Amino acid sequence: MKININKKQFLTLMKLIYLGNWMANAHRTGSDNDPMLKEYEEMQKYILSLAEDFGFEKYVDKKNVGDGKYYPTMGFITETDIEDLIDEYNNDTFWGELADRLGNRDFIRKYSEDDWKKMDVEERITKMVDEAEKYDEEFSENGLDRLEVVEDD
């Protein structure tokens, strides 16, 4: 199969491939217990190998090509909107996850196991969302300013 794309579309594809591989592998160590997902690395390698054909050779590190892999350059990271996209994602994910986890914690503290087993799924989800929304509102208004760890007495 052949796909025809222009230079602008290829740059977008490079960014998509980078972001996909980042999402799949950035948190992995590459050890035997935590291996990288090869299919994402292989696709990134393939797409980056075509960068020169589209005039984006400055975005591919050729020093390490001997190991069979292609790596994006620091220029790719700093000259495109990749850092901004990752920062936006991380920021949004942080606040959402924090609110959800604290809301789930509060739900569990508020209702006994017997209580939530008696709830139908819709009621349980509604109550969990209600708990998380309290934190969404708090973090929207105050960020982390009022969040503190209180030691048990």
C-alpha positions as CSV (number, residue, x, y, z in Angstrom):
1,M,0.0,0.0,0.0
2,K,1.2,3.5,-0.7
3,I,0.1,6.6,1.1
4,N,0.8,10.0,-0.5
5,I,1.4,12.9,2.0
6,N,2.9,16.3,1.7
7,K,5.7,17.8,3.7
8,K,3.4,19.4,6.3
9,Q,1.5,16.2,6.7
10,F,4.7,14.3,7.2
11,L,5.8,16.6,10.0
12,T,2.4,16.0,11.6
13,L,2.9,12.3,11.2
14,M,6.4,12.5,12.8
15,K,4.9,14.3,15.8
16,L,2.0,11.8,16.1
17,I,4.5,8.9,16.0
18,Y,6.7,10.6,18.6
19,L,3.7,11.3,20.9
20,G,2.4,7.7,20.5
21,N,5.7,6.2,21.3
22,W,6.1,8.6,24.2
23,M,2.7,7.7,25.6
24,A,3.5,4.0,25.3
25,N,7.1,4.0,26.5
26,A,8.2,7.1,28.3
27,H,7.3,5.6,31.7
28,R,9.0,2.3,31.0
29,T,12.6,1.5,32.1
30,G,13.4,-0.9,29.2
31,S,14.5,-3.6,31.7
32,D,13.4,-7.2,31.4
33,N,10.7,-6.5,34.0
34,D,9.5,-3.4,32.2
35,P,10.3,-3.7,28.5
36,M,9.7,-1.0,25.9
37,L,6.7,-1.8,23.6
38,K,8.7,-2.6,20.5
39,E,5.9,-2.0,18.0
40,Y,5.8,1.7,18.9
41,E,9.6,2.0,18.7
42,E,9.7,0.2,15.4
43,M,7.1,2.5,13.9
44,Q,9.0,5.6,15.1
45,K,12.2,4.1,13.7
46,Y,10.5,3.6,10.3
47,I,8.9,7.0,10.1
48,L,12.0,8.8,11.2
49,S,14.0,6.9,8.6
50,L,11.9,8.7,6.0
51,A,12.4,12.2,7.4
52,E,15.3,13.1,5.0
53,D,13.0,12.4,2.0
54,F,10.7,15.2,3.3
55,G,13.5,17.6,4.2
56,F,13.4,17.0,7.9
57,E,16.8,15.5,8.3
58,K,17.6,18.1,11.0
59,Y,15.0,16.4,13.2
60,V,16.7,13.0,13.1
61,D,19.8,12.1,15.0
62,K,22.1,10.4,12.5
63,K,24.9,9.7,15.0
64,N,23.0,6.8,16.5
65,V,21.7,5.2,13.3
66,G,24.4,2.6,13.5
67,D,22.4,0.8,16.2
68,G,19.5,0.5,13.8
69,K,17.4,3.1,15.6
70,Y,16.5,6.6,14.7
71,Y,16.1,9.2,17.3
72,P,14.5,12.6,17.2
73,T,16.9,15.5,17.8
74,M,16.6,18.1,20.5
75,G,15.6,20.5,17.7
76,F,12.6,18.4,16.9
77,I,11.6,18.7,20.6
78,T,12.2,22.4,20.9
79,E,11.3,23.7,17.4
80,T,8.0,22.0,17.1
81,D,5.0,22.1,19.5
82,I,5.8,18.7,21.0
83,E,6.8,20.1,24.4
84,D,3.7,22.2,24.6
85,L,1.5,19.3,23.7
86,I,3.1,17.1,26.3
87,D,3.0,19.8,28.9
88,E,-0.7,20.4,28.2
89,Y,-1.5,16.7,28.4
90,N,0.5,16.3,31.7
91,N,-1.1,19.3,33.3
92,D,-4.6,18.2,32.4
93,T,-3.9,14.6,33.4
94,F,-2.4,15.6,36.7
95,W,-5.4,17.7,37.9
96,G,-7.9,15.1,36.6
97,E,-6.2,12.2,38.2
98,L,-5.6,14.0,41.5
99,A,-9.3,14.9,41.7
100,D,-10.5,11.4,40.7
101,R,-8.2,9.6,43.2
102,L,-9.0,11.9,46.1
103,G,-12.7,11.7,45.2
104,N,-12.5,7.8,45.1
105,R,-10.7,7.9,48.5
106,D,-13.4,10.1,50.0
107,F,-16.2,7.9,48.5
108,I,-14.6,4.9,50.2
109,R,-14.3,6.8,53.5
110,K,-17.9,8.0,53.3
111,Y,-19.6,4.8,52.3
112,S,-19.1,1.3,53.8
113,E,-18.5,-1.6,51.5
114,D,-22.1,-2.7,52.4
115,D,-23.4,0.7,51.4
116,W,-21.8,0.8,48.0
117,K,-22.7,-2.9,47.2
118,K,-26.4,-1.9,47.7
119,M,-26.1,1.0,45.2
120,D,-26.7,0.3,41.6
121,V,-23.9,1.2,39.2
122,E,-25.3,4.5,38.2
123,E,-25.8,5.7,41.8
124,R,-22.3,4.6,42.7
125,I,-20.7,6.4,39.7
126,T,-22.8,9.5,40.4
127,K,-21.6,9.6,44.0
128,M,-18.0,9.0,43.1
129,V,-18.2,11.8,40.5
130,D,-19.7,14.1,43.0
131,E,-16.8,13.5,45.3
132,A,-14.3,14.1,42.6
133,E,-16.1,17.3,41.4
134,K,-15.5,18.9,44.8
135,Y,-11.8,18.6,44.1
136,D,-12.1,19.8,40.6
137,E,-13.7,23.0,41.8
138,E,-11.1,23.4,44.6
139,F,-8.2,22.9,42.3
140,S,-9.7,25.2,39.6
141,E,-10.1,28.0,42.2
142,N,-7.0,27.4,44.4
143,G,-4.6,25.1,42.6
144,L,-2.5,23.3,45.3
145,D,-2.5,26.3,47.7
146,R,-4.9,24.7,50.2
147,L,-3.8,21.1,49.7
148,E,-1.9,19.9,52.7
149,V,-0.8,16.6,54.2
150,V,-2.1,16.4,57.8
151,E,-0.3,14.1,60.2
152,D,-2.4,11.8,62.3
153,D,-2.3,12.6,66.0
